[in-house]
């Protein structure tokens, strides 16, 4: 995803309701604030910052980091829960400190993060992130240009769209989260929440400053008048993520043992799991116990803190915990080992469609085939799988969905109760 910014005028965490209701708007605001108001403090100085350099160890940050993690990392809220990110923050040996996506993935830095479009899609109850251009003019149903482009007309949930300068450059989208008025009903200020480097941010502008902001760079104020029409099939309700209730709850982070991916997280079967025995309270450690489905897999004798790496060959739901010197067990880490497989045609395929994607999975549910047409900035297509397609293990690409030939990224995304996994393969399309 390019450099998208999504500013959100929002205000509570309720079950899904009709898009036009005040409760639904309040829910949108509350969801946006979950990610924009979270506080976290790095324990090491090696977490890359999209603004340049690294986040400072020991310095508190507000809002999740900005990073276009795409298929290489994981989007906070969609691919992992917020608690997994917070657990990874507390582990100096986690992927947040040992991995750096800068230069490897466009517009990325940290291994976990969000961007404007993913952040706002999370707030609006999407099942997978939308690209920011879907908020622009004449692209989607259920959204319209606000008649008066001013603070006086702004409402919570409105989005501010900044168009792309060129076909290949990034667009920008913002959302209004609060409109503050005086006793006479005059707008005093407008609050906007957004995902931008280095973290999500909240800005409150006076009415005049908001109007000036709106007038810059050809910005346009849009209103989603029918959220169901705008989301279409891209809805969070049938899926396990985003999990707003879990994201809103404060997690208890393990102080003795954490995984390289944090905690409460799935692993692809081929990936090693790195257990960091920290013993931050200095209670002493005797052994590391790994269980699968409640059954003992391995007990490893420990002489002290340190990292232990294991590749687990059997899919399933696992726990790991440390036994202290006094025989008492620590809090358990929860993780899953899953397997995703994806097969594409061996030769070039027609952009007109009609060809098959074949997939399989173990201990994880395939939920979507995501198509990313590198030649078409509007060619981002989540194809949510039906039960019939899951049983068959295949999906036929619809006719005339893809509009330009060139390189096509095909992602298989699977969902487990602890998070999602993504597997990407590329293929060349011809007319």
N, C-alpha and C positions, 0 to 999 in steps of 0.2 A: 504494500500500500504506500502511496506517495505521502507527501507531507500534508496530511489532512488535519484541520482543526475544527472541532465541533463545539460550539458554545451553547450552553443549555440553560434555558430559564425554567427552573424546576422548583418544586417544593415538596412523602410518607410512604410507607411500605405497605401496600394493600394488595389483595388478590386482584387479578385482572378484571377490569370492568369496561363498559363501553367507552370508546375513545373520547367521546364528547363530554363525559361526566367530569365533575370537579374532582371526584375521588381518583379517577384515572390520571388526571393531571398531577394531583398531589403525589400519587404513586410514582410517576415518572420523575418528579423532583427528588423524592426521597431516595430513589435508586441511584440517581446521579450523585447525590451527596454521599452515598456509601463509599464510592471510590475517590471522590474529590476531597473528603475530609479525613480519611484514614491517616494515622500518624505512625511513623516508623523511623528507626534510627539504625543506620548501618553499623555493623560490628567490625568491619574491615574497610580499608580504603581503596579497594580494587573493583567496586561496582561501577561499570562504565556509565557515563552520563551523556545523553544525546546532545546536550548543549556543549559538550567538550570536556575532556578530562574524566574525573571520577567523582562520585558522591563522597562527601567527607565523612570519615568514620567518627561516630559519636555525635554527629549533628542531626537533629530531628528534621524530618521532611514531612510535608503534608500533601497527600494525594499520591496516587500510584505513578511510577516512572513512565515517561514517554518512550516508547520503543516499538517500532513496527516489526513485531516478531515473526509474523507470517508462519511459514511452515517450519522454520528452524527453531524457534522458541515457542513460548506459549502465552496467549492473551489472558490477562487477569480478568476473571469474571466469566469467560467463555471456555477456555481450555483448562484452567485451574481455578479453584475457589480462592477468594481473598486470603483465607487462612493458610493456604499453601504458600503464597507469597510471603506472608508474615513469618512463617516458620523458616523459610529459606533466608530471610533477612537475618535471623538469629544464628545462622550456621556460617562461620567464616570460611568453610570449605564447600559451600553450596554453589550451584551454577551461577548465582548472581555475582559471585566474586571470582569464580574460576573460568567463566565463559565470557567472551566479548564478541558481540555480533557486529561491531563497528567495522565497516568496510566489507563485510561478508554478505549482509542483507541491506538493501537500500533503506535508509531512514531508520536504522535500528542501532541499538547499543546494548542495553541489558537483555538478558535471556527471558525475563518476564517483564511485561509492560502492557501499554495500551496506546492507542492513537485516537485522534478526534472522532473518527467515524466509528471505531469499535466502542469507545466510551459512550457515545450518544446512542448507539444501537443497543448497548446494555441497558441504558435508562429507559428506552422505549419498548423493552420486552421482546427483542429479536432473539431468535434461536442461534443465529450466527451473525457476525458483524456485517454491516452493509458498508459499501464504499460511499464517500461523502457526496459524489456526484448524483446519487439517488435523491438528494434533497434539493437539487437544482431544478430549474424550470422545465416543464413538459417531459419529465422522465418517469414519474410514478403517479399512480392514482392516489386519491385521498389527501393531497397536499395542494395548497394554493398560496399565491403571493398575497401578503397582507396589504390591504388597500392603502392604508396610510403608513408609509415607511418612516415611523417615528416612535419615540418612547411612549407617546400617548396611546398608541395602538398596540403596543407590545403586551403579550400575555405569557405567563409561565408555560413552558413547553414549546414556544416558538423557536424556530431555528434560524440562524444567520448563515447564509451561504455566500462564500467568496469564490467566484468562478476561477477555473484554471487559466493561466496566462497562455499556455500552449497546449496542444493535444496531449503531450506526454508529461506535462508538469502537474503537480498536485493541486487539488482544490482544497477549500477550507470550509468547515461548517461549525457553527456555534449554537448553543441553546440558552434561552432565557430561563433562569431558575427562580427569580422573584421580581415583582414590580411593586415598589414601595410608593404609597400615595399619602398625601396629607389629609387633614380632616375635610377639606373641600373637594377631595377627589382628584387633585392635581398630582401628576407623577413627579416624585422627588428624585428617585433613582431606580436603576435597573441593575439587577445582579445577574452575572453570567458565569457559568461553570464550563470549563473547557479542558481538553487534553492537549498540552503543548509542552515542548521541552522547558525545563527538565522533568516536571511532574504536572499532573492535573492542577488547575489553578482556578481561583474564584476572584472575580473582579466586580466591584460595585461602582457604577458610574452615575454621575448626575444625569438628569434628563438631557441636558445640552451635550454633555460628553458622550452619552450613548448615541445621540443623533449624529454627532461628528464621526463616531466610530462606524456607524451604519453607512455613512456617506463615503467612506474611504474604500478604495480598491473594488469598486462596483459591487459592494455587498448588497444582498437582498434579504429581507425578512419574510420567512415562510411560516405557514401554520399547517400542521397536520390536522385536518378536519375529521378524518376517518382513519384511525390507527389500524383497524383491521384491513381496510382496503390497501393502506400503504404497506403494511407488513406482508400481506398475501400469505404464502405458505411459510414464511420465515417467522415463526412464532415460538416463543420460549415455553409456552404452557405444556406441550406434549413431551418436552425434553427434561432432562435432569439439570441442565445448566442453561442459562444462569440460575444459580441457587441463591436468591436474594435473602432468604431467611438466614441461611448459614453465613452469607457474607456480612450481614448486619450484626451477627453475634460476635462477641469478643472471644477469640479462641484461647485456650490454655496451651501455651507453647512448651514443648518438652525441653527441660533444662539439662538433661543427661545425654540424650541421643537424638540426632537429627540426620536426615538423609540428604544426599547431594541435591535432590530435587525439592527438599523441604520436608513435608509430611502430608498425609492425606492425598496421595498422588499415584497415578498409574505409570508403569514402565512398559516399554516395548520389550518383548521377551529377549531380544538380542542385546539389550543394554545392560551393562553392569550396574549394580546398586552399591553405592558408597555410603557406608554407615560411619558417621562421625561420633565417636564416644567422647563427650565433652566433660561430663561430671562437673558442671559449673558450680555446684554447691559443695564439692569436695567431700562427698560421702564415701568415696572408695568404690571401685568396680571389681567384680569377680568374674563375670561372664556375660557374653552377648547371646541372647536366645532368639532364634528366628522360628516362627511358626507359620504354617500354611493351613488355613481353615481350622485353626485351633490345635492342629497336630504338630508336634516338634519336628523341625526340619534339621536344625543344627544348633549346637551350643558351643560357643567359641570361648576359650579361656582368655581372660584379659589380665594384663599386667599394669594397665593404666590407660589414660585417654589416648586416642589415636584414631586413624581412619582405617576401616576394614572394607575391602572391595570383594563383592561376590556377584557372579552371574547365575541367576536362578532359572533353570531349564523348564520348570513346570509352571504353566499358567495357574493363577488362583489368587485369592485374597490373603495377604500376609500381614503379620504383625512382627515387630522387633522390639525388644526391651532389654535393658541391662539389669543384671542381678547385682545388687550392692554387696559389699563385704559382709554386712550383717545378715545377708540372705533375703532382704526385702527387694521386690521388683520395682523398677522405675515405671514411669508412665510409658505406655506403648506407642510406638510409631505405627501408623497404618499405611499400607501401600498395596498395590495390585500389580501382578505381572500378566500382561495381555499380549495377544498376537494379532496383528493386522497384516494382510497380504493383498496386493493389488497387481493386476495383470492388464496390460494394454496391448492392442494389436502390434505386431512386430514391425509392420510397414507404416508408411504415411497414411493418414486418414483424410476423408473428405470433410471439409468444414460444413457441408450440408447435413451432416449427421448420419444416423442409421448404423453406426458402429458400436461395439459393445465394450463396456468396462466390466471386468470380472474381479470379484473380491471374496475374501473369506476373513473370519475373525474367530478368536477364542477368548472368552472371559471379558468381552467387550462388545457392545452393540453398534454396528455400523449405522450411522444416522444420515449421512449426506455425502454425495459426491460433489466436490466444489471445483468448478472450471475457471481457470484464470487465463484469459487470452492476452498474451503479452503484446499483441499488435493492436488491441482495441481497449482503450481505457474504460469503456463502458461494458466490456465483455467479462463481467464477474457474475457467475451463475451458480448459486447453491441449488442442487437437485436433491431434495429430501427423499429418502428411500421409503417405499411402502413395505409392508410386511411381506407381500408377495415377492418383491425384488430382493429382500433380505434372504428369504428362503431359497430363491433361485441363485443367489450370489452373483447377480449380474444386473446391469443397467444399460439400456440402449439410449445413446445420446439422441435427443429429439431433433427432428429435421429443422433446418433453418434457424437454429438457436444461435450459432456462431456466425459472425458477419464478416470476419477478415481472416485470410490465411496467415500462417506463421506458426510460431511456437505456442503450444498450449500446455499449461500446467494442469495436471489432474490430481486432486487431493482426495484421498479417502479419509473421512473423519469418523472415529468411533467414540462412543461415550460409555463410561463406567461411572458408578456412583461417586468415585473419588476424582473424576476429571476426564478429560478427553485426550486422545492420541491422534496424530495426523501423519499420514504417509503420502509422500508426493512422488509422482513420476511424470516425465515430460514426453510429449509426442509432437510431431510436425503435421500441421494441417495444410492441405492443398485445395484449390478451388474444385 
